[in-house]
Amino acid sequence: MRRLLLLAPLLLFTAGCGVVQSSEGEATDAAREVAGKAGERLYGQRPRTAEEIGRSASGIDGVEVLRVTGTSTHDGDGIDVVVRTSGSAYSGWLDPKEVTVRRCFEVRVSPKSEWGEDPRDVDCPDGPPLTFAPPPEPPPLPYEELRANLPRVPEGGRVDEAEVRRTLAALDLHPAIRTEVKADGGRVGVLLSVKGNGFDAQDCLLARVGPGATEVWVPPRIQRMPGEGGCTVANALDPTPPPH
């Protein structure tokens, strides 16, 4: 009996160490889950530069960017991002204590990457987290100038697509503004847009020149979200009804 009593503290100590190790593993798994969610946020087929990927990753809650390698998602093996995240778990039963760890993981962003791919455990690089300059503000779209300069065609007249194109060229638009013109059914549709970030509503202007009416408008925000098709020249020719 005396021998058993002497062994009891040792057994408790050994069991306690196992709980601490298990809790640290759980905390590491939680940190890995944060890195995995960051990888899902960065996933996509659109070409992006290392600067764009690093900036996007640094804006995710709970993520520090420590290293970015590669030039573009579509060059070579893509872009590798080393992120540092933290995770927590509780140890002990009678008097639980929170165990928090900070771990580093590498996330690859490439068209070859798979959705939900597990991040790789890596050693944390030395040095502070990287910082990224905010993206340049997109140029304003010339709503008033477009409305004032597009040709007006009387009822029964014919819309000249070449004249519409000359009007756009004369506006001397910022190079970042993309233009698209399409003629269909005696009308000419116009799209002016700037590149979006793939998450928020895109900035665009639509116009339609037809006999008896020249219109310029901005589609509703919901139609300008990625994948909604609001910022297309087809929507200028045949507008989608606004959401209710």
Backbone as CSV, one residue per row, in Angstrom:
resi,resn,N_x,N_y,N_z,CA_x,CA_y,CA_z,C_x,C_y,C_z
1,MET,0.839,-1.206,0.000,0.000,0.000,0.000,0.869,1.250,0.000
2,ARG,1.925,1.241,0.863,2.818,2.407,0.930,3.468,2.665,-0.429
3,ARG,3.828,1.550,-1.116,4.483,1.702,-2.430,3.522,2.315,-3.444
4,LEU,2.276,1.915,-3.360,1.274,2.469,-4.276,1.068,3.961,-4.027
5,LEU,1.058,4.346,-2.757,0.889,5.755,-2.428,2.059,6.586,-2.932
6,LEU,3.262,6.016,-2.885,4.433,6.735,-3.388,4.402,6.879,-4.908
7,LEU,3.842,5.884,-5.568,3.779,5.927,-7.035,2.694,6.867,-7.539
8,ALA,1.670,7.137,-6.725,0.528,7.938,-7.184,0.926,9.318,-7.677
9,PRO,1.778,10.081,-6.920,2.156,11.407,-7.434,2.886,11.328,-8.763
10,LEU,3.740,10.271,-8.909,4.471,10.131,-10.168,3.525,9.876,-11.328
11,LEU,2.508,9.041,-11.094,1.538,8.765,-12.147,0.758,10.009,-12.506
12,LEU,0.391,10.776,-11.506,-0.337,12.017,-11.781,0.525,12.991,-12.563
13,PHE,1.810,13.078,-12.214,2.723,13.977,-12.913,2.862,13.570,-14.374
14,THR,3.005,12.236,-14.589,3.136,11.740,-15.949,1.870,12.013,-16.741
15,ALA,0.724,11.764,-16.131,-0.545,12.032,-16.816,-0.698,13.505,-17.115
16,GLY,-0.266,14.359,-16.157,-0.360,15.801,-16.368,0.455,16.244,-17.549
17,CYS,1.688,15.667,-17.698,2.522,16.021,-18.851,1.829,15.643,-20.149
18,GLY,1.138,14.478,-20.141,0.438,14.062,-21.348,-0.668,15.028,-21.707
19,VAL,-1.368,15.535,-20.698,-2.434,16.499,-20.961,-1.865,17.772,-21.569
20,VAL,-0.718,18.257,-21.016,-0.108,19.475,-21.535,0.281,19.297,-23.002
21,GLN,0.907,18.141,-23.331,1.316,17.883,-24.701,0.099,17.813,-25.619
22,SER,-0.952,17.148,-25.151,-2.168,17.037,-25.951,-2.782,18.411,-26.190
23,SER,-2.802,19.240,-25.155,-3.361,20.580,-25.292,-2.550,21.416,-26.271
24,GLU,-1.222,21.268,-26.233,-0.385,22.009,-27.180,-0.661,21.555,-28.611
25,GLY,-0.882,20.260,-28.769,-1.234,19.762,-30.104,-2.564,20.316,-30.587
26,GLU,-3.541,20.388,-29.666,-4.837,20.949,-30.027,-4.700,22.422,-30.393
27,ALA,-3.878,23.146,-29.643,-3.663,24.564,-29.951,-2.985,24.726,-31.303
28,THR,-2.034,23.836,-31.606,-1.367,23.882,-32.906,-2.357,23.595,-34.030
29,ASP,-3.246,22.641,-33.806,-4.275,22.346,-34.808,-5.168,23.563,-35.039
30,ALA,-5.469,24.286,-33.959,-6.295,25.493,-34.099,-5.561,26.558,-34.905
31,ALA,-4.246,26.696,-34.667,-3.455,27.654,-35.439,-3.398,27.239,-36.901
32,ARG,-3.265,25.932,-37.146,-3.232,25.431,-38.527,-4.570,25.686,-39.238
33,GLU,-5.656,25.592,-38.499,-6.975,25.844,-39.090,-7.093,27.297,-39.554
34,VAL,-6.540,28.231,-38.764,-6.553,29.647,-39.173,-5.767,29.824,-40.471
35,ALA,-4.608,29.161,-40.555,-3.808,29.252,-41.785,-4.545,28.623,-42.958
36,GLY,-5.256,27.520,-42.705,-6.027,26.888,-43.766,-7.147,27.781,-44.281
37,LYS,-7.822,28.473,-43.364,-8.875,29.412,-43.774,-8.286,30.546,-44.607
38,ALA,-7.063,30.985,-44.241,-6.399,32.029,-45.030,-6.124,31.520,-46.434
39,GLY,-5.683,30.259,-46.541,-5.451,29.682,-47.861,-6.716,29.646,-48.697
40,GLU,-7.850,29.364,-48.075,-9.123,29.359,-48.801,-9.490,30.757,-49.274
41,ARG,-9.199,31.755,-48.447,-9.477,33.141,-48.844,-8.610,33.561,-50.035
42,LEU,-7.381,33.064,-50.082,-6.454,33.448,-51.146,-6.657,32.626,-52.411
43,TYR,-7.355,31.523,-52.310,-7.535,30.616,-53.448,-8.275,31.321,-54.587
44,GLY,-7.895,30.998,-55.815,-8.585,31.553,-56.970,-7.775,31.347,-58.231
45,GLN,-8.443,31.474,-59.369,-7.796,31.271,-60.672,-7.352,32.584,-61.315
46,ARG,-7.731,33.701,-60.736,-7.356,34.991,-61.336,-5.872,35.263,-61.110
47,PRO,-5.135,35.673,-62.160,-3.706,35.989,-61.982,-3.518,37.156,-61.013
48,ARG,-2.580,36.983,-60.066,-2.263,38.025,-59.097,-0.760,38.040,-58.844
49,THR,-0.260,39.205,-58.506,1.164,39.343,-58.209,1.442,38.973,-56.758
50,ALA,2.747,38.831,-56.452,3.140,38.547,-55.073,2.695,39.671,-54.139
51,GLU,2.781,40.904,-54.608,2.349,42.049,-53.799,0.862,41.956,-53.479
52,GLU,0.062,41.592,-54.462,-1.381,41.478,-54.240,-1.702,40.359,-53.254
53,ILE,-1.023,39.218,-53.409,-1.271,38.095,-52.506,-0.845,38.448,-51.087
54,GLY,0.353,39.042,-50.940,0.822,39.420,-49.609,-0.097,40.420,-48.948
55,ARG,-0.551,41.404,-49.718,-1.454,42.419,-49.158,-2.765,41.773,-48.713
56,SER,-3.308,40.879,-49.545,-4.563,40.216,-49.186,-4.399,39.372,-47.933
57,ALA,-3.302,38.625,-47.848,-3.087,37.763,-46.686,-2.921,38.573,-45.411
58,SER,-2.216,39.703,-45.498,-1.981,40.522,-44.311,-3.262,41.169,-43.798
59,GLY,-4.279,41.229,-44.631,-5.548,41.811,-44.211,-6.502,40.819,-43.572
60,ILE,-6.095,39.558,-43.469,-6.946,38.536,-42.865,-6.733,38.525,-41.356
61,ASP,-7.814,38.541,-40.602,-7.724,38.560,-39.135,-6.940,37.355,-38.624
62,GLY,-6.032,37.618,-37.676,-5.279,36.551,-37.043,-4.113,36.033,-37.850
63,VAL,-3.742,36.727,-38.943,-2.671,36.260,-39.828,-1.578,37.315,-39.921
64,GLU,-0.335,36.889,-39.704,0.825,37.723,-39.946,1.601,37.121,-41.122
65,VAL,1.994,37.949,-42.074,2.747,37.487,-43.238,4.230,37.699,-42.960
66,LEU,4.997,36.611,-43.001,6.423,36.702,-42.696,7.306,36.576,-43.938
67,ARG,6.790,35.926,-44.986,7.603,35.783,-46.195,6.698,35.499,-47.384
68,VAL,7.044,36.095,-48.528,6.336,35.838,-49.782,7.389,35.543,-50.841
69,THR,7.268,34.411,-51.501,8.213,34.056,-52.561,7.451,33.782,-53.849
70,GLY,8.093,34.111,-54.974,7.449,33.986,-56.276,7.098,35.360,-56.810
71,THR,6.730,35.425,-58.070,6.385,36.698,-58.698,4.908,36.808,-59.033
72,SER,4.330,35.708,-59.493,2.928,35.727,-59.903,2.319,34.356,-59.649
73,THR,1.020,34.345,-59.414,0.333,33.061,-59.186,0.435,32.157,-60.400
74,HIS,0.606,32.730,-61.584,0.613,31.938,-62.816,2.016,31.736,-63.383
75,ASP,3.052,32.099,-62.636,4.433,31.865,-63.065,5.036,30.728,-62.254
76,GLY,5.606,29.740,-62.945,6.263,28.639,-62.247,5.319,27.908,-61.306
77,ASP,5.771,27.750,-60.056,4.959,27.050,-59.056,3.989,27.963,-58.327
78,GLY,3.890,29.210,-58.769,2.981,30.134,-58.105,3.663,30.904,-56.985
79,ILE,2.908,31.257,-55.971,3.411,32.070,-54.861,3.265,31.290,-53.559
80,ASP,4.332,31.281,-52.781,4.306,30.669,-51.454,4.299,31.777,-50.404
81,VAL,3.391,31.675,-49.468,3.256,32.666,-48.398,3.453,31.970,-47.056
82,VAL,4.410,32.448,-46.276,4.594,31.943,-44.918,3.834,32.864,-43.967
83,VAL,2.883,32.283,-43.260,2.051,33.059,-42.331,2.262,32.538,-40.918
84,ARG,2.098,33.432,-39.970,2.145,33.050,-38.553,0.765,33.258,-37.959
85,THR,0.271,32.221,-37.305,-1.041,32.286,-36.680,-0.926,31.767,-35.248
86,SER,-1.961,31.935,-34.490,-1.973,31.437,-33.103,-3.210,30.582,-32.884
87,GLY,-3.100,29.695,-31.911,-4.223,28.844,-31.529,-4.187,28.576,-30.038
88,SER,-5.320,28.258,-29.477,-5.422,28.045,-28.033,-6.193,26.771,-27.720
89,ALA,-5.875,26.189,-26.575,-6.600,25.042,-26.034,-6.442,25.082,-24.515
90,TYR,-7.171,24.223,-23.811,-7.115,24.211,-22.348,-6.492,22.910,-21.858
91,SER,-5.661,23.037,-20.817,-5.005,21.882,-20.219,-5.511,21.689,-18.785
92,GLY,-5.491,20.457,-18.353,-5.899,20.175,-16.979,-7.399,20.033,-16.844
93,TRP,-7.803,19.250,-15.858,-9.224,19.026,-15.602,-9.716,19.793,-14.378
94,LEU,-8.963,19.669,-13.297,-9.410,20.301,-12.061,-9.221,21.813,-12.104
95,ASP,-8.118,22.258,-12.665,-7.821,23.699,-12.739,-7.339,24.017,-14.163
96,PRO,-8.261,24.059,-15.133,-7.850,24.209,-16.541,-7.130,25.533,-16.793
97,LYS,-6.069,25.444,-17.572,-5.294,26.628,-17.943,-5.233,26.704,-19.464
98,GLU,-5.294,27.914,-19.973,-5.268,28.100,-21.422,-3.829,27.984,-21.945
99,VAL,-3.662,27.193,-22.967,-2.379,27.034,-23.642,-2.493,27.697,-25.013
100,THR,-1.626,28.665,-25.277,-1.637,29.379,-26.553,-0.291,29.202,-27.242
101,VAL,-0.341,28.881,-28.524,0.887,28.707,-29.310,0.829,29.614,-30.525
102,ARG,1.999,29.965,-31.025,2.123,30.695,-32.295,2.950,29.811,-33.216
103,ARG,2.412,29.541,-34.387,3.057,28.634,-35.317,3.080,29.249,-36.718
104,CYS,4.013,28.763,-37.536,4.126,29.245,-38.917,3.774,28.136,-39.900
105,PHE,3.125,28.539,-40.975,2.697,27.605,-42.004,2.936,28.242,-43.372
106,GLU,3.114,27.387,-44.364,3.302,27.878,-45.727,2.075,27.532,-46.561
107,VAL,1.557,28.532,-47.237,0.381,28.380,-48.085,0.800,28.672,-49.521
108,ARG,0.455,27.788,-50.430,0.775,28.003,-51.844,-0.467,28.506,-52.580
109,VAL,-0.276,29.556,-53.389,-1.365,30.115,-54.189,-0.985,29.948,-55.652
110,SER,-1.704,29.094,-56.343,-1.394,28.755,-57.725,-2.643,28.154,-58.356
111,PRO,-2.781,28.249,-59.690,-3.911,27.563,-60.334,-3.900,26.056,-60.089
112,LYS,-2.723,25.505,-59.730,-2.611,24.067,-59.469,-2.983,23.715,-58.034
113,SER,-3.138,24.717,-57.180,-3.500,24.442,-55.788,-4.920,23.887,-55.714
114,GLU,-5.182,23.128,-54.668,-6.507,22.569,-54.458,-7.232,23.330,-53.351
115,TRP,-8.538,23.439,-53.506,-9.348,24.082,-52.480,-9.256,23.286,-51.179
116,GLY,-9.030,23.988,-50.070,-8.959,23.334,-48.775,-7.672,22.572,-48.535
117,GLU,-6.641,22.851,-49.334,-5.362,22.171,-49.174,-4.745,22.513,-47.819
118,ASP,-4.210,21.496,-47.137,-3.623,21.724,-45.809,-2.341,22.553,-45.922
119,PRO,-2.191,23.588,-45.104,-0.930,24.350,-45.099,0.200,23.509,-44.529
120,ARG,1.421,23.792,-44.964,2.585,23.021,-44.521,3.231,23.674,-43.300
121,ASP,3.575,22.865,-42.302,4.276,23.367,-41.120,5.693,23.781,-41.507
122,VAL,6.112,24.970,-41.117,7.466,25.446,-41.403,7.991,26.197,-40.181
123,ASP,9.314,26.360,-40.141,9.917,27.190,-39.099,9.621,28.659,-39.385
124,CYS,9.426,29.423,-38.335,9.139,30.845,-38.514,10.411,31.595,-38.930
125,PRO,10.354,32.353,-40.021,11.513,33.167,-40.403,11.785,34.247,-39.358
126,ASP,13.030,34.683,-39.284,13.372,35.781,-38.391,12.818,37.095,-38.937
127,GLY,12.605,38.025,-38.047,12.176,39.356,-38.464,10.709,39.602,-38.214
128,PRO,10.319,40.869,-38.272,8.928,41.252,-38.014,8.033,40.904,-39.206
129,PRO,6.718,40.941,-39.015,5.798,40.706,-40.138,5.999,41.734,-41.249
130,LEU,5.745,41.299,-42.474,5.862,42.188,-43.618,4.694,43.168,-43.646
131,THR,4.953,44.354,-44.167,3.893,45.346,-44.359,3.776,45.652,-45.844
132,PHE,2.590,46.031,-46.256,2.321,46.281,-47.669,1.602,47.620,-47.825
133,ALA,2.034,48.356,-48.823,1.382,49.640,-49.095,-0.042,49.387,-49.570
134,PRO,-0.972,50.281,-49.243,-2.343,50.097,-49.729,-2.380,50.154,-51.250
135,PRO,-3.325,49.470,-51.867,-3.401,49.502,-53.330,-3.725,50.912,-53.818
136,PRO,-3.259,51.254,-54.998,-3.575,52.591,-55.513,-5.082,52.757,-55.724
137,GLU,-5.548,53.949,-55.450,-6.969,54.227,-55.649,-7.308,54.157,-57.140
138,PRO,-8.401,53.469,-57.495,-8.765,53.409,-58.917,-9.190,54.790,-59.410
139,PRO,-8.953,55.090,-60.681,-9.362,56.395,-61.203,-10.882,56.511,-61.217
140,PRO,-11.412,57.701,-61.016,-12.874,57.868,-61.077,-13.378,57.669,-62.501
141,LEU,-14.548,57.101,-62.607,-15.149,56.891,-63.924,-15.893,58.162,-64.347
142,PRO,-15.730,58.573,-65.606,-16.231,59.890,-66.055,-17.715,59.879,-66.398
143,TYR,-18.557,59.784,-65.386,-20.001,59.703,-65.615,-20.520,60.929,-66.371
144,GLU,-20.248,62.107,-65.846,-20.784,63.331,-66.454,-20.230,63.542,-67.859
145,GLU,-18.923,63.307,-68.036,-18.325,63.505,-69.364,-18.908,62.535,-70.378
146,LEU,-19.111,61.308,-69.959,-19.675,60.317,-70.878,-21.092,60.695,-71.271
147,ARG,-21.892,61.078,-70.299,-23.284,61.447,-70.590,-23.349,62.678,-71.486
148,ALA,-22.432,63.628,-71.285,-22.473,64.871,-72.069,-21.974,64.686,-73.494
149,ASN,-21.082,63.712,-73.731,-20.430,63.629,-75.034,-20.925,62.520,-75.940
150,LEU,-21.600,61.528,-75.401,-22.101,60.479,-76.274,-23.110,61.049,-77.272
151,PRO,-23.106,60.533,-78.496,-24.026,61.092,-79.510,-25.487,60.841,-79.165
152,ARG,-26.326,61.794,-79.593,-27.775,61.658,-79.492,-28.307,61.395,-80.897
153,VAL,-29.065,60.335,-81.019,-29.588,59.943,-82.331,-31.102,60.110,-82.314
154,PRO,-31.676,60.829,-83.276,-33.130,61.025,-83.279,-33.877,59.732,-83.574
155,GLU,-35.154,59.726,-83.221,-36.008,58.575,-83.530,-35.953,58.291,-85.027
156,GLY,-35.805,57.051,-85.368,-35.729,56.659,-86.769,-34.340,56.800,-87.371
157,GLY,-33.384,57.344,-86.590,-32.026,57.507,-87.102,-31.207,56.225,-86.939
158,ARG,-29.936,56.303,-87.329,-29.051,55.142,-87.258,-27.857,55.475,-86.365
159,VAL,-27.578,54.597,-85.465,-26.455,54.802,-84.542,-25.167,54.395,-85.242
160,ASP,-24.174,55.255,-85.169,-22.882,55.006,-85.797,-21.903,54.509,-84.725
161,GLU,-21.564,53.223,-84.770,-20.653,52.646,-83.774,-19.295,53.339,-83.793
162,ALA,-18.820,53.685,-85.001,-17.515,54.344,-85.112,-17.527,55.696,-84.409
163,GLU,-18.650,56.396,-84.459,-18.740,57.690,-83.770,-18.681,57.513,-82.256
164,VAL,-19.329,56.464,-81.765,-19.277,56.185,-80.334,-17.836,55.896,-79.906
165,ARG,-17.123,55.126,-80.716,-15.728,54.805,-80.389,-14.855,56.062,-80.427
166,ARG,-15.104,56.944,-81.384,-14.335,58.193,-81.461,-14.605,59.061,-80.234
167,THR,-15.851,59.050,-79.770,-16.196,59.829,-78.576,-15.412,59.336,-77.361
168,LEU,-15.327,58.022,-77.198,-14.582,57.468,-76.072,-13.102,57.797,-76.179
169,ALA,-12.566,57.714,-77.391,-11.145,58.028,-77.576,-10.859,59.486,-77.240
170,ALA,-11.793,60.380,-77.551,-11.596,61.806,-77.295,-11.657,62.151,-75.810
171,LEU,-12.212,61.250,-74.992,-12.284,61.513,-73.552,-10.927,61.378,-72.874
172,ASP,-9.949,60.790,-73.565,-8.586,60.620,-73.024,-8.653,59.971,-71.646
173,LEU,-9.220,58.775,-71.602,-9.454,58.070,-70.344,-8.148,57.606,-69.710
174,HIS,-8.172,57.473,-68.395,-7.024,56.931,-67.650,-6.719,55.527,-68.179
175,PRO,-5.439,55.157,-68.281,-5.090,53.834,-68.807,-5.695,52.669,-68.020
176,ALA,-6.014,52.891,-66.747,-6.575,51.810,-65.942,-8.058,51.579,-66.225
177,ILE,-8.683,52.466,-66.980,-10.097,52.316,-67.304,-10.231,51.476,-68.573
178,ARG,-10.904,50.362,-68.441,-11.117,49.461,-69.575,-12.411,49.841,-70.282
179,THR,-12.390,49.832,-71.622,-13.584,50.164,-72.397,-13.963,48.985,-73.295
180,GLU,-15.243,48.844,-73.495,-15.751,47.825,-74.414,-16.982,48.396,-75.100
181,VAL,-17.050,48.202,-76.402,-18.159,48.719,-77.209,-18.706,47.580,-78.056
182,LYS,-20.028,47.497,-78.128,-20.649,46.440,-78.928,-21.954,46.947,-79.536
183,ALA,-22.128,46.675,-80.837,-23.362,47.065,-81.536,-24.267,45.846,-81.649
184,ASP,-25.575,46.066,-81.447,-26.534,44.969,-81.559,-27.929,45.544,-81.735
185,GLY,-28.638,45.066,-82.748,-30.026,45.473,-82.945,-30.223,46.955,-83.151
186,GLY,-29.282,47.610,-83.833,-29.414,49.036,-84.084,-29.034,49.914,-82.909
187,ARG,-28.523,49.335,-81.848,-28.071,50.088,-80.683,-26.595,49.797,-80.444
188,VAL,-25.951,50.655,-79.649,-24.551,50.451,-79.298,-24.436,50.502,-77.782
189,GLY,-23.845,49.444,-77.213,-23.633,49.391,-75.778,-22.190,49.739,-75.445
190,VAL,-22.004,50.368,-74.285,-20.673,50.811,-73.847,-20.462,50.359,-72.398
191,LEU,-19.266,49.831,-72.122,-18.856,49.487,-70.767,-17.564,50.202,-70.446
192,LEU,-17.527,50.913,-69.328,-16.302,51.481,-68.765,-16.126,50.860,-67.387
193,SER,-14.955,50.274,-67.119,-14.760,49.607,-65.836,-13.305,49.690,-65.410
194,VAL,-13.090,49.504,-64.119,-11.736,49.384,-63.565,-11.646,48.031,-62.879
195,LYS,-10.440,47.501,-62.793,-10.208,46.175,-62.242,-10.615,46.138,-60.773
196,GLY,-11.392,45.131,-60.399,-11.772,44.966,-59.001,-10.795,44.065,-58.270
197,ASN,-11.073,43.835,-56.978,-10.187,42.979,-56.178,-10.682,41.548,-56.082
198,GLY,-11.773,41.252,-56.780,-12.289,39.889,-56.765,-13.216,39.576,-55.618
199,PHE,-13.387,40.526,-54.673,-14.247,40.294,-53.513,-15.362,41.330,-53.418
200,ASP,-15.005,42.598,-53.586,-15.972,43.682,-53.426,-16.631,44.017,-54.758
201,ALA,-17.623,44.897,-54.684,-18.313,45.335,-55.895,-17.351,46.080,-56.826
202,GLN,-17.448,45.790,-58.106,-16.582,46.420,-59.091,-17.147,47.784,-59.481
203,ASP,-16.267,48.723,-59.824,-16.696,50.027,-60.324,-16.868,49.941,-61.833
204,CYS,-18.039,50.344,-62.310,-18.254,50.355,-63.768,-19.363,51.328,-64.128
205,LEU,-19.328,51.748,-65.371,-20.365,52.581,-65.979,-20.898,51.855,-67.200
206,LEU,-22.200,51.924,-67.393,-22.814,51.369,-68.584,-23.487,52.494,-69.361
207,ALA,-23.514,52.345,-70.670,-24.205,53.319,-71.518,-24.814,52.579,-72.701
208,ARG,-25.904,53.131,-73.190,-26.554,52.572,-74.381,-27.001,53.731,-75.268
209,VAL,-26.570,53.689,-76.527,-26.950,54.706,-77.509,-27.888,54.052,-78.509
210,GLY,-29.089,54.571,-78.561,-30.073,54.043,-79.502,-30.885,55.173,-80.099
211,PRO,-31.610,54.903,-81.172,-32.469,55.932,-81.761,-33.470,56.463,-80.736
212,GLY,-33.390,57.749,-80.444,-34.322,58.379,-79.530,-33.900,58.369,-78.069
213,ALA,-32.814,57.701,-77.724,-32.423,57.650,-76.309,-30.948,57.317,-76.166
214,THR,-30.252,58.127,-75.358,-28.878,57.835,-74.943,-28.874,57.817,-73.417
215,GLU,-28.490,56.694,-72.846,-28.558,56.510,-71.397,-27.188,56.143,-70.836
216,VAL,-26.907,56.647,-69.636,-25.680,56.313,-68.906,-26.091,56.010,-67.463
217,TRP,-25.600,54.888,-66.911,-25.988,54.547,-65.539,-24.948,53.637,-64.888
218,VAL,-25.065,53.552,-63.552,-24.248,52.645,-62.750,-25.160,51.515,-62.292
219,PRO,-24.801,50.251,-62.572,-25.650,49.139,-62.122,-25.733,49.094,-60.596
220,PRO,-26.803,48.518,-60.055,-26.900,48.358,-58.594,-25.703,47.576,-58.051
221,ARG,-25.372,47.848,-56.811,-24.194,47.218,-56.196,-24.239,45.700,-56.280
222,ILE,-25.388,45.101,-56.022,-25.465,43.644,-56.020,-25.126,43.071,-57.391
223,GLN,-25.454,43.814,-58.452,-25.124,43.346,-59.801,-23.646,43.528,-60.127
224,ARG,-22.960,44.374,-59.352,-21.539,44.612,-59.597,-20.636,43.706,-58.759
225,MET,-21.235,42.822,-57.970,-20.445,41.861,-57.213,-19.861,40.817,-58.156
226,PRO,-18.708,40.207,-57.806,-18.085,39.215,-58.682,-19.053,38.088,-59.040
227,GLY,-19.105,37.774,-60.315,-19.935,36.686,-60.793,-21.362,37.055,-61.115
228,GLU,-21.771,38.310,-60.844,-23.158,38.702,-61.080,-23.407,39.218,-62.493
229,GLY,-22.367,39.572,-63.227,-22.542,39.953,-64.627,-23.064,41.347,-64.869
230,GLY,-23.076,42.192,-63.828,-23.592,43.546,-64.034,-22.654,44.431,-64.832
231,CYS,-21.334,44.208,-64.679,-20.351,45.040,-65.376,-19.934,44.364,-66.676
232,THR,-20.882,44.237,-67.594,-20.627,43.662,-68.910,-21.325,44.509,-69.962
233,VAL,-20.775,44.480,-71.172,-21.406,45.244,-72.245,-22.756,44.633,-72.610
234,ALA,-22.927,43.328,-72.360,-24.232,42.703,-72.600,-25.291,43.294,-71.692
235,ASN,-24.907,43.644,-70.457,-25.859,44.268,-69.538,-26.179,45.696,-69.956
236,ALA,-25.277,46.324,-70.710,-25.561,47.658,-71.243,-26.600,47.581,-72.348
237,LEU,-26.518,46.555,-73.180,-27.466,46.412,-74.282,-28.817,45.927,-73.796
238,ASP,-28.830,44.983,-72.873,-30.064,44.414,-72.346,-29.959,44.355,-70.823
239,PRO,-30.275,45.482,-70.145,-30.068,45.551,-68.700,-30.867,44.509,-67.912
240,THR,-30.205,43.925,-66.927,-30.879,43.025,-65.991,-31.744,43.850,-65.059
241,PRO,-32.984,43.444,-64.807,-33.825,44.231,-63.891,-33.162,44.381,-62.536
242,PRO,-33.309,45.550,-61.895,-32.710,45.741,-60.562,-33.342,44.816,-59.540
243,PRO,-32.578,44.429,-58.512,-33.144,43.554,-57.471,-34.194,44.282,-56.672
244,HIS,-35.124,43.512,-56.143,-36.214,44.097,-55.339,-35.910,43.932,-53.862
